[in-house]
Amino acid sequence: MKISQRLLLLFIVIAIVFGAFFYLFNYIKQEEMKVYIEYDNNQQRLALNALIATKSDQQMRFLDEFSINDDIYSAVASHNVTKAEKLLTPLISSFGYSVAQIYDEQGHLLLNLYSESLPELNNLLIDSIVLDSLKTGKAMQYFHRLQHLVLENAISSIHSSADTMREDKIAGYLLIAQVWDQKRLSEFTKLLDFNANISLSKPIASDEDKATQYRTTITFPLNDLNGYEIAWLTFTRSNPYLRQLRSLGNLILFGTLGFIFIFLLVHFILIHQWISSPLQLISNSLSDNDPEYIKPLLDKSNEFAAIALLIQNFFVQKDQLIQEIEERIRTEAKLKEAEEQTRKILLTSPEAIIVTDIRGKVLSINAEGLKILGVENEESVLFNPISAKDFVARWELRALYQMLAKLRKGIPVKNLEITFDNGKGQSFPSLVSASVITDNEGKPNRFIFIARDITDLKNLERQLRQSQKMESIGTLAGGIAHDFNNIITIIAGYIALARGKISDPQASEADLNQAIKACLRAKSLIGKILTFARQGELEVEQVSVKEVLEDALPMIRATLPSNINIETNIECERFVMADVTELQQVLINLASNAFHAMRPDGGTLTIKLNEISGFELIGIDPHIELERDYLHLEVSDTGFGIAPEIINRIFDPYFSTKAAGEGTGLGLSIVHGIITSYKGFITVHSIPGEGTSFHIFLPIVNAPKEAKKEEQPKTVYPYIPAKLMVIDDEPDLADIFHQALTNAGYDVQSFNNSTVALEAFENNPDDFDLVIADVTMPQLDGMKLTAKIKALRNIPVILYTGFSDHGVQQRATEAKVDRLLSKPLLPDELVAEVRRILYLISGGDINNNNPDYS
């Protein structure tokens, strides 16, 4: 549709709107007239109501004045009609009332005075029912119809002037009535300028009245005693002011309508000349692609001249734009080529590349990412609400959230170690770096994560740590040998004393008890060394460093010579996330370094443990979380110290200041790796000639305080007679256990050869109730012997071993061994375990009847 047509349509719409407006204006004016007329009617009605009410009130005042009157009361009481007539005559003659009647107290008419011009009033009688209702001293007023006359009656009982409340005895009844005729209505005409009329039938509005808006008509119904309408008063009046007001409104309406019509017509012509014609030229220029059309507009000094200039520039720039588009097409082709190269790099990358939004939802993932996360295809990730936290192990969520918080601030992350979990029970360590993609406003929009599976690297690191443990064990050997010599000397000394005191059983028993305690010390020390040297998976859990330190101190004391004093100051019992064995390795490595630094004169090794806030560690490392608390472990010595020129290299792998053959240079690098893997920090401070202090900071975790378990009383099982078989390739051990079990009341057969023992069992399997054997024996070891014995007969088997690792425990489970014990094994411990096993197989009610291979 052309502009001119649209403008024409616009003006038509405007004209319609204005027409509607004036129609509304006319309607409002008419409603205004109606409201004015209604208001005028209401005002006149109120005036008429007030006038009628005044007349009625005047009639009631006369009634009160004459009905409460001593003269009338005495005249009626004495039936003196002449006196009563004389008293009531002024009501007719002076006050213009139509009727005045008196009835005695029985309701008989005594006097009837009425206007001579209305002889019909001679027949007026009040119903006895009305009179009866007045016996209680009432007065009433109502309209009454007598033939063609309409009367307004006012009637009450007659009382003396002293009885103003009409409570005493009545003398009779007084009626004052006024006929409503044209004579009475003329009073209203004079006062209010109304034409008044009374009719006996309800008036109906005529068509003339309906068509005339300037005549006021007010109708009042007149009701009898029962509320029925018996006549109607009609008042009419013409209002010339309303007619004049209406004429003035019409004049204003049509004058304004004519002005607006001329206004719209002039505007339409001007807009067509000033707008439609220039727009037509512009439209022709653009549609025909010809700038000649708009040349007449260039000479104008208006907005269309500026538009024409812009269009002219448009044609000039058109060729330039075509050239730019061709150049962009060539650029897009190059971008597609680069994008294809990037896509191939993404697909063939040996590292997992994951793109997420700022909330961590995965948006894109390459093939290596699908592989290491155990996801079948990219669609299962992209079309499901999967977030990066779904692939992270539960204990690493905090580290993930901290990394996301840094990325949202625009801070990239490099080489953060996080454990991934593919949701199928498989977890693996990975090294993650992440960067931020920003939008046009520089705000973070996407995150790119590059992750590398470092499982093989961790395995290699674990093997390296294990080899370093063996180095530490070699260092421990000298100190342990010295400690064992002391233990053996103690045992030998107490035994010698016992031999000399055999005549004194109590003194001999005390010495032997001391020898047994020394053996238990040896057992505990061997257990700690084996635990430290044992290979196994890391178990990162909430650990009390205080307990780890107290557990490792005996090994450290055994490692160091007596000229090195150990001092401890433990002020913290908080928890960290770590592996117990790795923390022990950290302590052993640092103690070993301290030992080498204090040779040969010895010195003091100090170990301190306390708590410190992150704010106090500002400047140590940029990754410190200021809002967290850290556990501070300090290991210091009084050795020769570290030279300043090499102190920055002490944590490098294979760097060592020890002589050849004394170390591999991996001890401190492994300590550094262990601490940093727990998101901790390690620093060193050294003064040459005075000593060195290593400071370790580990983030504290909140762990619930566990109530100390009360020590359960040891269960004593009853003696049950049985035949036992004891097998051990060490004759002394077999003899010790044989004597102990025999002294306990059992029938025992001992063997030093497992093959011979198996033949004896095969010949007489029912001669034995329980078998006790060593795990490590030539020809037929304890595990194989157990399997063969149980194949012949299912009887309980107890095995004991000097080294119980996970592999030995697994083999014991598979062989269905009933109990696996650890050496050194005291005779009383073996007797107690035999009693327990025999009691359980006899049907005892002890709950702990499950084999324990720990």
C-alpha positions, 0 to 999 in steps of 0.5 A: 500500500502506498504512503498516500493511501496509508495517509488517506486511511489514517485520516479516515481513521482519525475522522472516525475517531473524532466522530466517535468522540463527538458522538460520545460528547453528545451522549454525555451532554444528553446524560448530563441533561438527564442528570440535571432534570433528575436533580431538579425533580428531586429538589422539587420532590423534596420541596413538595414533600416538605410542604405536604409534611408541614400541612400534615403536621399542622393538622396533627398540632390542631388535633393535639390542641383540641383532644387534650383540652379540659373544656372539650373533655368535660363536654364529651364526658357529660355528652354536652353536644352544644358546648362541644359544637361551640368549641369545635366550630372554629376548626371549620369556620376559621381554620378551613378544615372540612370535618370535625367529629366527636365520638363517645367512649363507646364509639357513638357519633355525638357531633358531626360538623362539616363544610356546607359546600360538601354535603357528602361529609354527612355520611362520614363515619369512622370504623369501630375498629379504628376507634378500638385501636385508639383506646390505648391513648394513641393518635393516628393520621391517614387518608380516607376515600368517601365516594369521590372525595379524598380526605386526610383524617387525623383522629385521637382519644380525648383527655384532660389537659393534665393527661398529656401522655394520654394514659388516663381514662378517655372521654371519647374520640376527636376526628379532624379531616381535610378534603384534598380538592382543587381548592387545597391544591391551589395552595401548592400552586401559589407557593411552588409554581406547580400545576397540581391535580388529584386523581382516583386512578393511577396516572399514566405518562402520555406520549407528549410527556415522554417526548418533552424533556423540559417538563417536570412531573412529580406524582405522590400516592395517598395511602389509607389506614391499611397502606393501600393507594386510594388516590394520587397527587400529580404536580407538573411544571415547565422549565425553559432554562433546560431548553436554552441549555440544550440549544447552546450545547448543540451549537457548540457541538456542530461548530466544533465538528465543522472546525475539525473537518476543515482542519483535517482536510487542510492537513491531508493536503499539506501532508500529501505535498510535504511527505507523500510526494517526497516518499514517492520519489524515494520509493521510485529511486530505490525500486528502480535502483536509480539515484536520478529520481531523488535529485530534486530533493537534494536542493530542499532544506529539510529532512528529505534532503538528508535522506536523499543524500544518504540514499545517494551515498548508499549507491556509492557504497554499494559497490564497496559492499559487494567487494567486502562480501566477496572478501568475506566469502574468501575469509569464511572459506579460510576460517572453515579450513582452520576450523576443520584443522582445529576439529581434527586436533580436538579429535586426535588429541591424546588429552581429554578436552571438555568445554562447559558453561560457567555453571559446569554443564558439559557442552562439548567433549572429545573422543579421549574425554569420552574414553577416560570418563567411560562414556559411550558417545558424545550425545549421552553427555550433550543431551542430558543435564550432565555437569562436570561435578558428575565425573569428579570423585565426591571428596574432590568436589570442594576442589572443583568448586574452588576451581570454578570460582577462580575461572568465573573471576577470569583466573586460569588454572594449571596442573591441578590434580583431581580424581575423576570417577566415571560413575561405574566404580572406577576412579583415576587421578588426572592432571587438569588445566582450565582456561576461560572463554569470554563474551563480547563484554569480556565476561566469562562465557565458557570454560575449557578443561584439558585433563590427562590421565596420570594413573601410570604416572601415579603407579610409577610414583608409588613404585618410586616411593616404595623403593625409597621406603626400602632405602629408609628400612636400610637406614633403620637396620642399624638402630633396630639391630641395636634395639633388638640386642637390648631386648635380647639382653633383657630377656636373657638377664630376666631368664638368668635371674629366674633360674637363680630364684627358682626357690622363690616362685613369686620373684621368678614369676615377676622376672619372667613377666618382664621378659615377656614384656620385652618380647611384646615390645619386639612384636610391636616394633616388628609390626610397625616396620612391616606396616610401613614397608607393606605395599598397598593402595592409598586410603585417603581418609580423615586422619589424626596427625597426632595419632600418626605421630605417636604411632611413628615415634617408636620407629623413629626412636629405633632408627636414631642412635642414642646420642640424638635426643627427640623432643615433641610438642603436640598442641593439636588434635585436629584431622586432615585428609591423608593416607596414614602410611604416607604420613609415616613415610614423611616423618621417617624421611625427615627423621632420616635426613635429620640423622644424617645432618647431625652425624657424628656428634648427635643433637636434638630432633624436635617435632612440633604440631600446632594449628594455624589460620590461613591469614597467618600464611599470607606470602607462603604460597598463592594457593593458600585458602585464607578462610581455612585453618591449617595444621602446622607440623615442624621437624627441626634438627641441630645439624650442620644446616643447608647452604643457601646456594643449594636450598632451592634444589633440595626438593628436586628428584635425585638431588643429594648431598650425601656420599655415594651409596648413602641415598638416592636423592628421592627422600625430600622430593617424595615428601614434597610430592606427598604433601602437595598431593594433599593440597598442602605446602612445605617450606624449609628454613636453615642456618648453616652451622645451627640446624634446619627446620621443615614446616609442613602445612596441611588443610584441616578438615572437621571430623566428628569426635568419636567417643572412646570405646570402653575396653570390653572384658576378656571372654574366658571360654570353658575347657572342652576336651579335644585331640589336637594336631600341631605341625611346625617345621621348627622343632622348638616351636612345635615343642613349645606349643605341644607342652603348652596345649598339653598343660592346658589338658588337651591330647596333642600330637606334634609333627615337624613334617607337614607331609608326615602329618597329612599321612597321619590324618589320612589314616585316622581322620577321626582321631583329631578335632582341630589342626594347628600349623605354620603357614611357611613350611617346606614341601607342603605349606599351611595353606595347601595342607589346610585344603587337603585336610578339609577335603578329607574332613571339615574340621577347624584349622588354625594357622600362624605366620610371621608376615601377614599381608593382604595376599596371605589373608586372601589365600587364607580366605580361599582355603577356608582357614578358621583363624589366622594368627600372627607371630610372635605368638605366645603360648597363652594366646594360642591356648585361648584361641583353641578354647574359643574355636572349640567352644564355637563349634560345640554350639556356643552362643558367642556372637563373634564366631566369624573368622578374623584374618586381620 
